[in-house]
């Protein structure tokens, strides 16, 4: 096999590697899942909590999964909810358990959107709580390494491809 052919094949292989590397990295990456509690003041969930708060919701509309009694929550989950209400948002590394689900793509009544009933002090208050899962890369430096490696492979592949084609044209030109 001649040198121009080898350079062209090396260039094509390097370019294929450069384009495939991000996809392979995405599939084989380590993903970290965190669990977030939020206490929004507006939006779908806040509007849904306004119904039991105002006393206008029918019993069928107030689902048992939607309204959660604060005193029935485990101690650590109650602490997470309190921190979310204080700070607006609170993230937990491990699945805290309890009655909440942590959807990653949508919220619905009783599934990521809750009315937390607080009966302390004699009067009943409802507070809005949204739970969701946040997924992110466990190693962000790996993303930078893949980007750099992909760019280097593409540059070397392009140069090898051009060198092989150029060398082949030059050899043909000299034979004439």
C-alpha positions in Angstrom: 0.0 0.0 0.0 1.4 3.4 -1.0 2.0 6.2 1.4 -0.8 8.5 0.0 -3.3 5.7 0.5 -2.1 5.1 4.0 -2.4 8.8 4.8 -5.9 9.0 3.4 -7.0 5.9 5.4 -5.4 7.3 8.6 -7.2 10.6 8.0 -10.5 8.9 7.5 -10.0 6.8 10.6 -9.0 9.9 12.7 -12.1 11.8 11.5 -14.4 8.9 12.3 -12.8 8.7 15.8 -13.3 12.4 16.2 -17.0 12.3 15.4 -17.7 9.0 17.3 -15.8 10.0 20.5 -18.5 12.3 21.9 -21.3 9.7 21.3 -19.3 6.9 23.0 -18.5 9.2 25.9 -22.1 10.2 26.3 -23.2 6.5 26.5 -20.5 5.4 28.8 -20.4 8.4 31.1 -21.1 8.3 34.9 -24.2 10.2 35.7 -25.0 11.6 39.1 -28.6 11.9 40.3 -29.5 14.4 42.9 -32.9 15.0 44.5 -34.2 18.6 44.8 -36.9 20.1 46.9 -38.2 23.5 45.9 -40.8 25.9 47.4 -42.1 28.0 44.5 -44.4 31.0 45.0 -45.9 30.9 41.5 -46.5 28.4 38.7 -48.6 25.3 38.2 -48.0 23.8 41.6 -48.5 27.0 43.5 -51.9 27.4 41.7 -52.9 23.8 42.5 -52.1 24.4 46.2 -54.3 27.5 46.3 -57.4 25.3 46.0 -57.0 23.5 49.3 -55.6 26.6 50.8 -58.8 28.6 49.9 -61.0 25.7 50.8 -62.6 25.6 47.3 -61.3 22.1 46.3 -63.8 19.3 46.4 -62.8 16.2 48.3 -62.2 14.3 45.1 -59.9 17.0 43.8 -57.7 16.9 46.9 -55.9 13.6 46.2 -54.4 11.8 49.2 -51.0 11.7 47.3 -51.2 15.5 46.7 -51.8 16.7 50.3 -49.1 15.5 52.7 -49.3 16.1 56.4 -46.0 17.6 57.7 -46.3 15.6 61.0 -46.4 12.3 59.0 -43.1 12.9 57.3 -39.9 11.2 58.5 -37.6 13.5 60.5 -34.9 13.9 57.8 -37.5 14.5 55.1 -39.2 17.1 57.3 -35.8 18.8 57.7 -35.2 18.8 53.9 -38.7 20.4 53.4 -38.0 23.0 56.0 -34.7 24.0 54.4 -36.3 24.2 51.0 -39.0 26.5 52.4 -36.3 28.6 54.1 -33.9 28.8 51.1 -36.2 28.3 48.2 -34.4 25.2 47.1 -32.5 22.3 48.7 -30.6 19.5 47.0 -30.0 16.0 48.6 -27.4 13.5 47.2 -29.3 10.3 48.2 -32.9 9.3 47.8 -34.5 10.5 50.9 -37.5 8.2 50.8 -40.8 9.3 52.3 -44.0 9.9 50.4 -42.5 12.1 47.6 -41.7 11.0 44.1 -38.9 12.8 42.2 -39.8 13.0 38.5 -37.2 14.2 36.0 -39.4 15.4 33.2 -42.8 16.7 34.5 -44.8 17.5 37.6 -48.4 16.7 38.3 -50.6 16.8 41.4 -49.3 14.1 43.7 -46.3 13.4 41.5 -43.6 16.1 42.0 -46.2 18.7 43.1 -47.4 18.6 46.7 -49.4 20.6 49.2 -47.7 20.2 52.6 -50.3 20.6 55.3 -49.0 22.3 58.5 -51.4 22.2 61.5 -49.1 23.8 64.0 -50.5 26.6 66.1 -54.1 25.5 65.7 -54.7 26.8 62.2 -54.2 24.7 59.0 -51.8 26.1 56.4 -50.8 24.6 53.0 -47.4 25.2 51.6 -46.2 24.5 48.0 -43.5 21.8 47.5 -42.1 20.7 44.2 -39.7 17.7 44.0 -37.6 16.7 41.0 -34.5 14.8 40.1 -31.5 16.6 38.7 -29.1 14.6 36.6 -25.6 15.8 35.7 -22.2 14.4 34.8 -20.2 13.0 37.7 -16.9 14.1 36.2 -17.0 17.4 34.3 -13.3 17.2 33.6 -14.0 14.2 31.4 -16.2 16.3 29.2 -13.3 18.8 28.6 -10.9 15.9 27.9 -13.3 14.4 25.3 -13.8 17.8 23.6 -10.1 18.4 23.4 -9.4 14.8 22.2 -12.1 15.1 19.6 -10.7 18.4 18.3 -7.2 17.0 18.1 -8.3 13.9 16.3 -10.3 15.9 13.8 -7.4 18.2 13.2 -4.9 15.4 12.7 -7.4 13.5 10.6 -8.0 16.5 8.4 -4.3 17.1 8.0 -3.6 13.4 7.2 -6.4 13.3 4.6 -5.2 16.5 2.9 -1.6 15.3 3.0 -2.6 11.9 1.4 -4.7 13.5 -1.3 -2.0 16.1 -2.0 0.8 13.5 -2.1 -1.3 11.3 -4.4 -2.0 14.2 -6.8 1.7 15.2 -6.8 2.8 11.7 -7.7 0.3 11.5 -10.5 1.4 14.9 -11.8 5.1 13.8 -11.8 4.4 10.6 -13.8 3.0 12.6 -16.7 
